[in-house]
Amino acid sequence: MTDRWARAEERYKQREAERRYQRDDRAWGGHGTSQDEPDDWDDYEDDTNVIPRYTDDEPRYDEPRYDEHSYEDLEDEEPEPPPPPRARGPRVGRQEPPERGRSGRRPPAKRSQRGKRSRAAARKAEERKKRRRTLWLVAGFFIVVLIGAVGFASMKFARSVAIPEDYAGPGGPLVVVQVHPGDTAKEIASSMVDKDVVKSSGAFYEAAVRNSGMNAVQPGFYAIPSQVPALDAVTALLGKNSRVGNVVVSEGRLLHDQHDVNTGARKEGIYTKIAAASCIGTATAKKCVTYEQLAAAGADADLGALGVPSWAQARVKAVPDRARQLEGLIAAGTWDFDPSASPQQILKQLVSASATSYESTGLLQSGATTKLSPYETLIAASLVEREALPQDMPKVARVIMNRLEVGQQLEFDSTVNYALDQTEVATTDSDRATRTPWNTYAMAGLPATPIAAPSLNALRAMENPEPGPWLYFVTIDMKGTTLFTQSYSEHLRNIEKAEDSGILDSGR
């Protein structure tokens, strides 16, 4: 009995082992069951890359199983023949078959668990595919951005190394180019292109930055040949004779020329100075605005076209001599103008710039203390300029104010000389007796116009006269020593000192 049971149990274990591990090679494409044929199982590829793993939760097959049958039933029971091998599909991994029941069918629970795991594997595979697609999209985006950046940088580099256009020469007529205060080399290059001096701003800029002399270029106007190579344009700009339209108006200078009585030397007026500064070119190609053209333009009745400021127009309209209506409106100093412009435009540039300079001293507000209009202040400042040295200007301004307040004639020799072609420090009785709109010996109050270009020092002195009671002053020697007094008798004694020094001797 015991031996028979043992044999039956041994047969059962062998049957179960064969059933578990046996494979049907024919179902996998094989040609037999020989052990010599190669096993293609390990070469199988699953496109899911996942082989489901199964956990056998059933009791081990090698453990003895007992059911409701008695040992006696088992002794009479013939061993059950092993079932035929089960074909395996091409997409199923190697698995251990679950335990079969008496009917030979798999439990339903095992089939459900297997299906869930297969679907989970498929979902994971799909997620991996999506991640790969996303990575490719992101990588593609950055590649496109990188290519664009490289292309843009290459284009900028190509532009930077490209040779700018330039003229070959030999050059055309002279043109006038303006350099504004604060202009950089790039801004000057732009002006050169606008005037057709150079072919491109890049060519001029490259030539300019290689020349250290560009650091010394001053604001102003320059005559330069047109259509020249950039190197030649830079050389011309730095040339000592290239600057044009630059005029220096000295303090106390008049619009028109005068001559010295003793020497006969001509004292050039402002119009003559402007004409000389307006010349462009040399020899037969030289072009200038003439003195006569400027004098004619300065007498134009259209004061707005001449740049006369609004605070001066009413008095200027009343000037008896149109040739002198701009007197004093061109200030002392260094001025730049475009010499290629018309005479009227040149005067407008200078008068407008001078008005701005005058107003910067507080001219428009000065009447609060002196009770003079801006134009009257300008007239009085021109008297101070012609009568005093800088250190005495505030006192001379006070003498003017004191005499105007008491209604006393100013009696300045400078106002007598203004209308004369030949002048000197001393004046004659005949000159002083000649009535003109400017002779303060023959009239009360201020002259009709300024009598010269006042300096800013004279203008400030007139705006803020030095406090004092003085009514008289006289220069007593060639050094410029000036004595001030309130007493007329003392003033006469000071005049004797001046006569003794010879300063009042006449050359007529």
Rosetta blueprint (number, residue, H / E / L):
1 M L
2 T H
3 D H
4 R H
5 W H
6 A H
7 R H
8 A H
9 E H
10 E H
11 R H
12 Y H
13 K H
14 Q H
15 R H
16 E H
17 A H
18 E H
19 R H
20 R H
21 Y H
22 Q L
23 R L
24 D L
25 D H
26 R H
27 A H
28 W H
29 G L
30 G L
31 H L
32 G L
33 T L
34 S L
35 Q L
36 D L
37 E L
38 P L
39 D L
40 D L
41 W H
42 D H
43 D H
44 Y L
45 E L
46 D L
47 D L
48 T L
49 N L
50 V L
51 I L
52 P L
53 R L
54 Y L
55 T L
56 D L
57 D L
58 E L
59 P L
60 R L
61 Y L
62 D L
63 E L
64 P L
65 R L
66 Y L
67 D L
68 E L
69 H L
70 S L
71 Y H
72 E H
73 D H
74 L H
75 E H
76 D H
77 E L
78 E L
79 P L
80 E L
81 P L
82 P L
83 P L
84 P L
85 P L
86 R L
87 A L
88 R L
89 G L
90 P L
91 R L
92 V L
93 G L
94 R L
95 Q L
96 E L
97 P L
98 P L
99 E L
100 R L
101 G L
102 R L
103 S L
104 G L
105 R L
106 R L
107 P L
108 P H
109 A H
110 K H
111 R H
112 S H
113 Q H
114 R H
115 G H
116 K H
117 R H
118 S H
119 R H
120 A H
121 A H
122 A H
123 R H
124 K H
125 A H
126 E H
127 E H
128 R H
129 K H
130 K H
131 R H
132 R H
133 R H
134 T H
135 L H
136 W H
137 L H
138 V H
139 A H
140 G H
141 F H
142 F H
143 I H
144 V H
145 V H
146 L H
147 I H
148 G H
149 A H
150 V H
151 G H
152 F H
153 A H
154 S H
155 M H
156 K H
157 F H
158 A H
159 R H
160 S H
161 V H
162 A L
163 I L
164 P L
165 E L
166 D L
167 Y L
168 A L
169 G L
170 P L
171 G L
172 G L
173 P L
174 L E
175 V E
176 V E
177 V E
178 Q E
179 V E
180 H L
181 P L
182 G L
183 D L
184 T L
185 A H
186 K H
187 E H
188 I H
189 A H
190 S H
191 S H
192 M H
193 V H
194 D H
195 K L
196 D L
197 V L
198 V L
199 K L
200 S L
201 S H
202 G H
203 A H
204 F H
205 Y H
206 E H
207 A H
208 A H
209 V H
210 R L
211 N L
212 S H
213 G H
214 M H
215 N H
216 A H
217 V L
218 Q L
219 P L
220 G E
221 F E
222 Y E
223 A E
224 I E
225 P E
226 S L
227 Q L
228 V L
229 P L
230 A H
231 L H
232 D H
233 A H
234 V H
235 T H
236 A H
237 L H
238 L H
239 G L
240 K L
241 N L
242 S L
243 R E
244 V E
245 G L
246 N E
247 V E
248 V E
249 V E
250 S L
251 E L
252 G L
253 R L
254 L L
255 L L
256 H L
257 D L
258 Q E
259 H E
260 D E
261 V L
262 N L
263 T L
264 G L
265 A L
266 R E
267 K E
268 E L
269 G L
270 I H
271 Y H
272 T H
273 K H
274 I H
275 A H
276 A H
277 A H
278 S L
279 C L
280 I E
281 G L
282 T L
283 A H
284 T H
285 A H
286 K L
287 K E
288 C L
289 V L
290 T L
291 Y H
292 E H
293 Q H
294 L H
295 A H
296 A H
297 A H
298 G H
299 A L
300 D L
301 A L
302 D L
303 L L
304 G H
305 A H
306 L H
307 G L
308 V L
309 P L
310 S H
311 W H
312 A H
313 Q H
314 A H
315 R H
316 V H
317 K H
318 A L
319 V L
320 P L
321 D L
322 R H
323 A H
324 R H
325 Q L
326 L L
327 E L
328 G L
329 L L
330 I L
331 A L
332 A L
333 G E
334 T E
335 W E
336 D E
337 F L
338 D L
339 P L
340 S L
341 A L
342 S L
343 P H
344 Q H
345 Q H
346 I H
347 L H
348 K H
349 Q H
350 L H
351 V H
352 S H
353 A H
354 S H
355 A H
356 T H
357 S H
358 Y H
359 E H
360 S L
361 T L
362 G L
363 L H
364 L H
365 Q H
366 S L
367 G H
368 A H
369 T H
370 T H
371 K L
372 L L
373 S L
374 P H
375 Y H
376 E H
377 T H
378 L H
379 I H
380 A H
381 A H
382 S H
383 L H
384 V H
385 E H
386 R H
387 E H
388 A L
389 L L
390 P H
391 Q H
392 D H
393 M H
394 P H
395 K H
396 V H
397 A H
398 R H
399 V H
400 I H
401 M H
402 N H
403 R H
404 L H
405 E H
406 V H
407 G L
408 Q L
409 Q L
410 L L
411 E L
412 F L
413 D H
414 S H
415 T H
416 V H
417 N H
418 Y H
419 A L
420 L L
421 D L
422 Q E
423 T E
424 E L
425 V L
426 A L
427 T L
428 T L
429 D H
430 S H
431 D H
432 R H
433 A H
434 T L
435 R L
436 T L
437 P L
438 W L
439 N L
440 T L
441 Y L
442 A L
443 M L
444 A L
445 G L
446 L L
447 P L
448 A L
449 T L
450 P L
451 I L
452 A L
453 A L
454 P L
455 S L
456 L H
457 N H
458 A H
459 L H
460 R H
461 A H
462 M H
463 E H
464 N L
465 P L
466 E L
467 P L
468 G L
469 P L
470 W L
471 L L
472 Y E
473 F E
474 V E
475 T E
476 I L
477 D L
478 M L
479 K L
480 G L
481 T L
482 T E
483 L E
484 F E
485 T E
486 Q L
487 S L
488 Y H
489 S H
490 E H
491 H H
492 L H
493 R H
494 N H
495 I H
496 E H
497 K H
498 A H
499 E H
500 D H
501 S H
502 G L
503 I L
504 L L
505 D L
506 S L
507 G L
508 R L
